[in-house]
Amino acid sequence: MKKVRRFKFVRTGLKSDHGGFQWEVGKWYKTECLELCHGFNCSDRIIDAMSHVAGEILCEVEVKGKHFIGDDKSTWEEMRIVKAWNWTKNDSVSLSIFAAELVLKNFESIFPADDRPRKAIEAAKKYLENPTEDNRSAARSAAESAAWSAARSAARSAQSAKLTEMLEALIAGK
């Protein structure tokens, strides 16, 4: 039988966020009631697991048995934790930097004069290198500025796209 590996986040002490289920690394657990979302939940991707439970411990899990597969999580009849890592604030900052860098070129191609997202990434990296209160505050301010800028820019782009769509429909006589 092929091993099926997934990810989930749990709270300190290896407790599930929902229901306080107590886990032990390496031990198999089986649910008595398997329904969609009632059983042992996990995700294929760490980022998906994080969106369901922003816990302190990231777990790699192995699953088996009956199951339901959703878009960003699955529910399984049997599960065990294979590995567990403490998830820190620095891990979240590193993940945010990574994600922001993936889309930075796209943003800058549309808004070349807006350097706030790039400055926010640089401030976050500086905080990771030297986590002082001043660097944390600077990173938070830069991130807030960049987020507002990106939101306003996205809203303007959406409005512009909608206006273009309406004008094209008007010209086409629709």
Backbone as CSV, one residue per row, in Angstrom:
resi,resn,N_x,N_y,N_z,CA_x,CA_y,CA_z,C_x,C_y,C_z
1,MET,0.827,-1.178,0.000,0.000,0.000,0.000,0.882,1.256,0.000
2,LYS,0.583,2.197,-0.902,1.351,3.421,-1.022,1.066,4.348,0.163
3,LYS,2.123,4.907,0.740,1.959,5.840,1.848,1.424,7.164,1.326
4,VAL,0.436,7.717,2.004,-0.132,9.009,1.642,0.283,10.006,2.711
5,ARG,1.066,11.012,2.315,1.575,12.007,3.253,0.892,13.345,3.015
6,ARG,0.559,14.017,4.095,-0.101,15.323,4.055,0.452,16.188,5.187
7,PHE,-0.158,17.373,5.373,0.275,18.305,6.413,-0.916,18.803,7.218
8,LYS,-0.642,19.120,8.468,-1.638,19.747,9.328,-0.907,20.562,10.390
9,PHE,-1.598,21.550,10.908,-1.075,22.325,12.022,-1.845,21.947,13.269
10,VAL,-1.129,21.889,14.387,-1.747,21.653,15.687,-1.213,22.698,16.661
11,ARG,-1.804,22.717,17.820,-1.423,23.668,18.866,-0.324,23.094,19.747
12,THR,0.200,23.932,20.606,1.221,23.521,21.555,0.756,22.280,22.311
13,GLY,1.666,21.355,22.506,1.328,20.108,23.184,0.752,19.060,22.257
14,LEU,0.821,19.317,20.942,0.282,18.417,19.920,-1.222,18.191,20.077
15,LYS,-1.947,19.285,20.352,-3.406,19.211,20.458,-4.043,19.834,19.231
16,SER,-5.073,19.166,18.733,-5.831,19.707,17.601,-6.542,20.979,18.026
17,ASP,-6.669,21.891,17.085,-7.348,23.148,17.347,-8.836,22.913,17.585
18,HIS,-9.421,21.994,16.853,-10.847,21.705,16.964,-11.050,20.458,17.817
19,GLY,-11.635,20.640,18.964,-11.928,19.511,19.837,-10.807,19.135,20.793
20,GLY,-9.636,19.731,20.637,-8.535,19.465,21.553,-7.994,18.050,21.531
21,PHE,-8.139,17.348,20.393,-7.643,15.970,20.281,-6.146,15.941,20.579
22,GLN,-5.714,15.036,21.425,-4.318,14.918,21.821,-3.596,13.905,20.926
23,TRP,-2.545,14.367,20.242,-1.769,13.525,19.343,-0.483,13.071,20.019
24,GLU,0.044,11.959,19.493,1.357,11.464,19.880,2.070,11.079,18.587
25,VAL,3.288,11.554,18.395,4.030,11.275,17.165,4.213,9.763,17.013
26,GLY,3.898,9.260,15.802,4.092,7.854,15.465,2.916,6.944,15.760
27,LYS,1.951,7.409,16.516,0.811,6.565,16.908,-0.348,6.770,15.936
28,TRP,-0.920,5.648,15.460,-2.084,5.704,14.577,-3.352,5.945,15.389
29,TYR,-4.227,6.787,14.831,-5.534,7.050,15.445,-6.605,6.795,14.394
30,LYS,-7.737,6.292,14.849,-8.848,6.008,13.949,-10.090,6.696,14.504
31,THR,-10.822,7.373,13.617,-12.033,8.058,14.043,-13.217,7.099,14.044
32,GLU,-14.141,7.336,14.934,-15.362,6.534,15.015,-16.427,7.064,14.061
33,CYS,-16.345,8.357,13.742,-17.368,9.001,12.908,-16.691,9.731,11.758
34,LEU,-16.777,9.168,10.568,-16.169,9.812,9.406,-17.252,10.449,8.550
35,GLU,-17.242,11.754,8.524,-18.097,12.553,7.651,-17.238,13.680,7.128
36,LEU,-17.710,14.351,6.112,-16.960,15.484,5.578,-16.674,16.454,6.715
37,CYS,-15.427,16.737,6.934,-14.924,17.627,7.988,-15.011,17.020,9.391
38,HIS,-15.562,15.845,9.550,-15.586,15.160,10.842,-14.743,13.901,10.706
39,GLY,-13.555,13.988,11.156,-12.558,12.945,11.038,-11.231,13.640,11.237
40,PHE,-10.194,13.140,10.643,-8.881,13.752,10.768,-8.587,14.536,9.502
41,ASN,-8.453,15.848,9.650,-8.256,16.753,8.509,-6.789,17.057,8.276
42,CYS,-6.441,17.228,7.011,-5.088,17.584,6.620,-5.130,18.157,5.208
43,SER,-3.986,18.610,4.730,-3.910,19.228,3.402,-2.696,18.718,2.653
44,ASP,-2.781,18.790,1.320,-1.642,18.410,0.478,-0.485,19.391,0.633
45,ARG,-0.843,20.673,0.815,0.171,21.731,0.859,0.174,22.405,2.234
46,ILE,1.354,22.806,2.675,1.500,23.469,3.972,0.660,24.739,4.019
47,ILE,0.667,25.519,2.954,-0.068,26.779,2.939,-1.569,26.538,3.115
48,ASP,-2.078,25.446,2.569,-3.492,25.118,2.756,-3.775,24.716,4.202
49,ALA,-2.875,23.931,4.771,-3.043,23.530,6.175,-3.046,24.764,7.071
50,MET,-2.199,25.722,6.764,-2.110,26.946,7.544,-3.404,27.753,7.465
51,SER,-4.086,27.694,6.341,-5.313,28.480,6.205,-6.449,27.913,7.055
52,HIS,-6.329,26.674,7.490,-7.364,26.062,8.321,-7.061,26.197,9.805
53,VAL,-5.802,26.040,10.163,-5.378,26.183,11.558,-4.004,26.834,11.553
54,ALA,-3.919,28.025,12.089,-2.627,28.703,12.203,-2.016,28.311,13.542
55,GLY,-1.612,27.058,13.644,-1.098,26.527,14.894,0.382,26.770,15.086
56,GLU,0.855,26.321,16.210,2.261,26.514,16.575,3.155,25.383,16.101
57,ILE,2.548,24.265,15.697,3.334,23.093,15.300,2.857,22.594,13.937
58,LEU,3.798,22.495,12.997,3.519,21.932,11.680,3.805,20.437,11.751
59,CYS,2.850,19.649,11.276,3.014,18.196,11.296,2.943,17.629,9.889
60,GLU,3.840,16.710,9.621,3.707,15.869,8.439,2.969,14.634,8.926
61,VAL,1.883,14.292,8.235,1.059,13.173,8.677,0.979,12.118,7.587
62,GLU,0.689,10.918,8.020,0.415,9.813,7.108,-1.045,9.443,7.333
63,VAL,-1.763,9.174,6.247,-3.191,8.892,6.345,-3.529,7.613,5.590
64,LYS,-4.662,7.018,5.992,-5.137,5.828,5.288,-6.610,5.634,5.603
65,GLY,-7.228,4.733,4.858,-8.620,4.408,5.097,-9.573,5.242,4.263
66,LYS,-10.832,5.195,4.654,-11.860,5.961,3.950,-11.549,7.442,4.096
67,HIS,-11.967,8.218,3.079,-11.644,9.638,3.130,-12.523,10.452,2.185
68,PHE,-12.517,11.741,2.411,-13.162,12.729,1.556,-12.081,13.696,1.110
69,ILE,-12.092,14.035,-0.180,-11.100,14.967,-0.716,-11.799,16.271,-1.093
70,GLY,-11.320,17.374,-0.546,-11.844,18.695,-0.885,-10.820,19.471,-1.690
71,ASP,-11.111,20.720,-1.947,-10.198,21.548,-2.737,-8.875,21.800,-2.019
72,ASP,-8.940,22.103,-0.731,-7.732,22.469,-0.009,-7.513,21.667,1.274
73,LYS,-8.360,20.681,1.505,-8.139,19.780,2.634,-8.848,18.461,2.363
74,SER,-8.440,17.466,3.111,-9.095,16.166,3.021,-9.354,15.667,4.443
75,THR,-10.320,14.796,4.562,-10.702,14.231,5.847,-10.514,12.723,5.765
76,TRP,-9.809,12.157,6.725,-9.419,10.753,6.680,-9.900,9.993,7.912
77,GLU,-10.058,8.707,7.722,-10.479,7.811,8.788,-9.336,7.527,9.766
78,GLU,-8.119,7.411,9.225,-6.967,7.093,10.069,-5.812,8.042,9.771
79,MET,-5.096,8.409,10.838,-3.986,9.342,10.678,-2.968,9.144,11.788
80,ARG,-1.715,9.434,11.433,-0.666,9.501,12.442,0.290,10.632,12.072
81,ILE,0.861,11.237,13.073,1.878,12.270,12.861,3.209,11.562,12.678
82,VAL,3.876,11.871,11.576,5.179,11.275,11.275,6.299,12.159,11.801
83,LYS,6.165,13.478,11.576,7.161,14.457,12.034,6.427,15.701,12.494
84,ALA,7.038,16.416,13.438,6.448,17.666,13.925,7.549,18.701,14.117
85,TRP,7.258,19.936,13.682,8.202,21.037,13.810,7.508,22.228,14.458
86,ASN,8.209,22.905,15.341,7.675,24.146,15.875,7.657,25.179,14.762
87,TRP,6.517,25.853,14.575,6.357,26.893,13.560,6.483,28.225,14.279
88,THR,7.450,29.034,13.868,7.727,30.280,14.564,7.272,31.486,13.753
89,LYS,7.308,32.626,14.389,7.017,33.889,13.711,7.989,34.068,12.542
90,ASN,9.245,33.719,12.729,10.223,33.836,11.648,9.876,32.946,10.463
91,ASP,9.303,31.774,10.724,8.858,30.908,9.630,7.754,31.597,8.829
92,SER,6.828,32.243,9.530,5.751,32.969,8.841,6.296,34.137,8.039
93,VAL,7.258,34.856,8.611,7.866,35.983,7.893,8.602,35.468,6.656
94,SER,9.351,34.387,6.804,10.083,33.812,5.662,9.130,33.368,4.560
95,LEU,8.032,32.749,4.947,7.039,32.320,3.966,6.410,33.526,3.259
96,SER,6.141,34.575,4.008,5.579,35.797,3.416,6.546,36.420,2.420
97,ILE,7.812,36.469,2.768,8.828,37.008,1.857,8.870,36.175,0.583
98,PHE,8.903,34.873,0.731,8.956,33.973,-0.418,7.759,34.208,-1.345
99,ALA,6.560,34.249,-0.772,5.348,34.443,-1.578,5.357,35.810,-2.261
100,ALA,5.758,36.841,-1.530,5.785,38.190,-2.107,6.791,38.273,-3.254
101,GLU,7.925,37.635,-3.088,8.930,37.663,-4.155,8.451,36.929,-5.407
102,LEU,7.601,35.932,-5.230,7.072,35.208,-6.394,6.233,36.106,-7.302
103,VAL,5.544,37.078,-6.732,4.631,37.921,-7.519,5.125,39.351,-7.701
104,LEU,6.266,39.673,-7.141,6.767,41.048,-7.204,6.957,41.540,-8.641
105,LYS,7.525,40.705,-9.510,7.729,41.118,-10.908,6.405,41.461,-11.585
106,ASN,5.373,40.678,-11.307,4.059,40.948,-11.892,3.541,42.306,-11.441
107,PHE,3.634,42.577,-10.149,3.172,43.855,-9.619,3.960,45.005,-10.240
108,GLU,5.287,44.864,-10.259,6.131,45.952,-10.773,5.968,46.154,-12.275
109,SER,5.559,45.117,-12.999,5.326,45.304,-14.438,4.091,46.155,-14.683
110,ILE,3.136,46.104,-13.781,1.917,46.908,-13.913,2.085,48.273,-13.264
111,PHE,2.804,48.320,-12.141,2.996,49.560,-11.387,4.493,49.804,-11.158
112,PRO,5.235,50.133,-12.216,6.690,50.246,-12.097,7.166,51.349,-11.148
113,ALA,6.364,52.362,-10.916,6.792,53.463,-10.051,6.516,53.195,-8.569
114,ASP,5.791,52.133,-8.258,5.428,51.854,-6.871,6.431,50.871,-6.273
115,ASP,7.336,51.388,-5.449,8.380,50.547,-4.862,8.044,50.071,-3.447
116,ARG,6.827,50.340,-2.977,6.472,49.972,-1.600,6.503,48.463,-1.353
117,PRO,6.016,47.622,-2.254,6.137,46.173,-1.982,7.602,45.716,-1.879
118,ARG,8.448,46.221,-2.746,9.870,45.853,-2.688,10.486,46.310,-1.365
119,LYS,10.135,47.528,-0.931,10.659,48.034,0.342,10.142,47.202,1.518
120,ALA,8.908,46.736,1.429,8.360,45.896,2.495,9.115,44.568,2.579
121,ILE,9.437,43.995,1.430,10.207,42.745,1.406,11.586,42.972,2.017
122,GLU,12.233,44.063,1.628,13.561,44.381,2.175,13.503,44.592,3.684
123,ALA,12.467,45.280,4.160,12.321,45.515,5.601,12.098,44.200,6.350
124,ALA,11.326,43.292,5.764,11.088,41.995,6.398,12.382,41.181,6.460
125,LYS,13.158,41.219,5.400,14.443,40.509,5.406,15.379,41.089,6.468
126,LYS,15.376,42.408,6.599,16.213,43.065,7.600,15.792,42.626,8.998
127,TYR,14.468,42.524,9.218,13.976,42.062,10.515,14.461,40.630,10.802
128,LEU,14.412,39.750,9.802,14.868,38.373,10.013,16.354,38.326,10.368
129,GLU,17.145,39.180,9.726,18.585,39.210,9.994,18.893,39.781,11.372
130,ASN,18.088,40.756,11.799,18.322,41.433,13.066,16.968,41.796,13.681
131,PRO,16.371,40.882,14.448,14.995,41.072,14.924,14.853,42.045,16.103
132,THR,15.276,43.277,15.881,15.108,44.297,16.912,13.701,44.873,16.834
133,GLU,13.302,45.576,17.870,11.991,46.215,17.892,11.887,47.267,16.784
134,ASP,12.970,48.019,16.546,12.958,49.025,15.475,12.751,48.371,14.110
135,ASN,13.442,47.269,13.848,13.298,46.585,12.562,11.913,45.954,12.420
136,ARG,11.357,45.435,13.521,10.004,44.878,13.483,8.991,45.964,13.159
137,SER,9.140,47.102,13.813,8.228,48.219,13.576,8.336,48.723,12.139
138,ALA,9.561,48.828,11.639,9.769,49.282,10.258,9.177,48.292,9.269
139,ALA,9.341,47.003,9.522,8.789,45.979,8.626,7.267,46.030,8.642
140,ARG,6.683,46.196,9.819,5.220,46.267,9.914,4.695,47.488,9.155
141,SER,5.337,48.641,9.336,4.904,49.862,8.638,5.021,49.709,7.127
142,ALA,6.141,49.150,6.681,6.348,48.958,5.242,5.332,47.977,4.680
143,ALA,5.031,46.924,5.425,4.048,45.939,4.955,2.657,46.553,4.861
144,GLU,2.287,47.343,5.861,0.974,47.987,5.826,0.865,48.939,4.645
145,SER,1.912,49.711,4.413,1.927,50.645,3.283,1.828,49.897,1.958
146,ALA,2.587,48.823,1.840,2.569,48.029,0.603,1.214,47.367,0.398
147,ALA,0.621,46.878,1.469,-0.681,46.216,1.348,-1.749,47.198,0.891
148,TRP,-1.754,48.383,1.481,-2.727,49.397,1.055,-2.491,49.798,-0.389
149,SER,-1.230,49.947,-0.751,-0.891,50.314,-2.127,-1.366,49.245,-3.102
150,ALA,-1.084,47.994,-2.786,-1.489,46.899,-3.668,-3.006,46.805,-3.764
151,ALA,-3.681,46.998,-2.643,-5.147,46.937,-2.653,-5.730,48.069,-3.504
152,ARG,-5.219,49.279,-3.332,-5.710,50.405,-4.138,-5.417,50.185,-5.614
153,SER,-4.216,49.701,-5.906,-3.843,49.453,-7.298,-4.715,48.364,-7.915
154,ALA,-4.976,47.323,-7.160,-5.829,46.241,-7.663,-7.247,46.738,-7.892
155,ALA,-7.737,47.571,-6.981,-9.086,48.121,-7.134,-9.166,48.998,-8.381
156,ARG,-8.139,49.829,-8.589,-8.123,50.680,-9.786,-8.067,49.830,-11.047
157,SER,-7.259,48.766,-11.014,-7.164,47.883,-12.181,-8.495,47.193,-12.452
158,ALA,-9.161,46.751,-11.390,-10.456,46.090,-11.554,-11.489,47.064,-12.102
159,GLN,-11.475,48.282,-11.573,-12.413,49.296,-12.075,-12.135,49.600,-13.533
160,SER,-10.859,49.717,-13.875,-10.479,50.005,-15.251,-10.893,48.868,-16.178
161,ALA,-10.686,47.628,-15.734,-11.068,46.471,-16.546,-12.580,46.432,-16.736
162,LYS,-13.321,46.706,-15.680,-14.778,46.707,-15.771,-15.251,47.821,-16.698
163,LEU,-14.643,48.999,-16.592,-15.001,50.116,-17.462,-14.699,49.767,-18.914
164,THR,-13.551,49.160,-19.163,-13.195,48.750,-20.517,-14.202,47.750,-21.051
165,GLU,-14.575,46.788,-20.221,-15.565,45.778,-20.617,-16.905,46.443,-20.962
166,MET,-17.326,47.394,-20.143,-18.600,48.082,-20.388,-18.538,48.900,-21.670
167,LEU,-17.417,49.580,-21.902,-17.292,50.396,-23.120,-17.268,49.504,-24.365
168,GLU,-16.564,48.383,-24.290,-16.524,47.462,-25.435,-17.917,46.915,-25.713
169,ALA,-18.667,46.602,-24.671,-20.043,46.103,-24.851,-20.921,47.187,-25.473
170,LEU,-20.725,48.431,-25.026,-21.513,49.546,-25.567,-21.203,49.748,-27.041
171,ILE,-19.926,49.705,-27.396,-19.510,49.875,-28.783,-20.046,48.729,-29.643
172,ALA,-20.039,47.522,-29.093,-20.519,46.364,-29.852,-22.052,46.314,-29.900
173,GLY,-22.707,47.209,-29.181,-24.165,47.271,-29.202,-24.834,46.220,-28.349
174,LYS,-24.166,45.762,-27.312,-24.745,44.738,-26.430,-25.462,45.362,-25.276
